[in-house]
Amino acid sequence: MSLRNRVTLIGYTGKEVEIVNFEKGKIAKVSLATNDYYTNAKGEKVEETQWHNLVANGKLADIMEKYVQKGKEISVEGKIVYKSYDDKDGNKRFITEIRVEELLLLGGKHA
């Protein structure tokens, strides 16, 4: 496993896990929200949310399908993957995903 492309995220899932089945297995997809805080020029504390697209396969896809629901707090480790495709209008679109390699189920659901 390469340490050059490694990311760790802790956050809450933003939707139900989407399962995509293939002949030789399946993948699980879900969005994850992470929050950071900063103080603006007025001295006010501001929350900033970032959304991440998670993708898992194999046993991790099975675990996500069974145990991860919308609002579940999880920790993931994996790597950043960049993809591009042409949409129906011929425009180039770019996607950033986190390919999940480790998953830890935390706490309960986000209130």
N, C-alpha and C positions, 0 to 999 in steps of 0.2 A: 504494500500500500504506500503510495506516494504521500509525502508530507507537504509537497509544494502546493497542492490544491486541496485545502482542507477547511471546512467551515463547521462551526457549532452554533446552533440556534436554539433558543428556548422561547416558546410562545404558545399561543392558543390557535387552534384550527378555526378557519373561517367558514367552513362548509362541511357537508358530509363527504366522506371519502368516495371518490369515483373509481370504480374498478373497470379496467379494460382487459377483456379476455382475448388470448391468442391461442393458436394451436398448441404451443409448447409452454404455456404458462399465462401469467397475468401481470399487470402493473396496477399500482394504486397511486392515485393523484389526489392531492389536497393542498389547500392554501394555508399558510401559517402567518399569523400576525406577530411581529415583535415590536416592542415599544421602547422608545428612548425619551429622555426628558432634557430640556435645556431651559435656561433663563433668558428671556428676550431683553431688549434694550430698556423696557419699562419695568424690569425686575419681576416680571410674571413668569411662573413656571408653565412651560408649554410641553404638551405631550405630542410626540411625533411617531406615527405608526408606519412601519414598512411591511409590505406584503411579499411573501416568498412562495414560489410554486415548488412543492415537494413531489418527487416521483420515487417510488420504491418498487422492487420486483421480488420474486421468490418468496421466501418465508416472511420477509418484512411486509410484503403486500398482504399476505394472509393475516398477519398480526394487526396491521392497520385496518383491514376490512372488519375484523372481529371486535377490536377494542377501541378504535379511535372514532369518536363522534364529533359533530360540530361543537365548538367551544371547549374541547379537551385540551388541557395543558400537556405539552410534550417537549422533549429535548431530542434533537436530532444531530447527528454528525454525518457529514458526507462531503461531496465535492460540487463545485459550481460547474454547470454545463451550459454553454451558449449554443442556441440553434437559430436557424432562420428558415423561412418558407415564403412562398409567394401566395398571397391571398387570392380570392376569386376575381378581384379586379386587377391582378397582376402587380400589386404593390408588395415590396419586400417587407416582411415583418420579422421581428427579432424576439426571441424568448430566452429568458434566463431561468434555469431550473436548478434545484438542489437534488442531486442523486443521492438518496438516503442510503447510508451504509450501516448506521447504528441508530436505534430508536429506544428511548426511555419514556415510559408512561409516567406522568407526574400528576399530583393533585387530582382534583375533580374537574368539573366544568367551570368555565368562566361565567360569573354572574352577570 
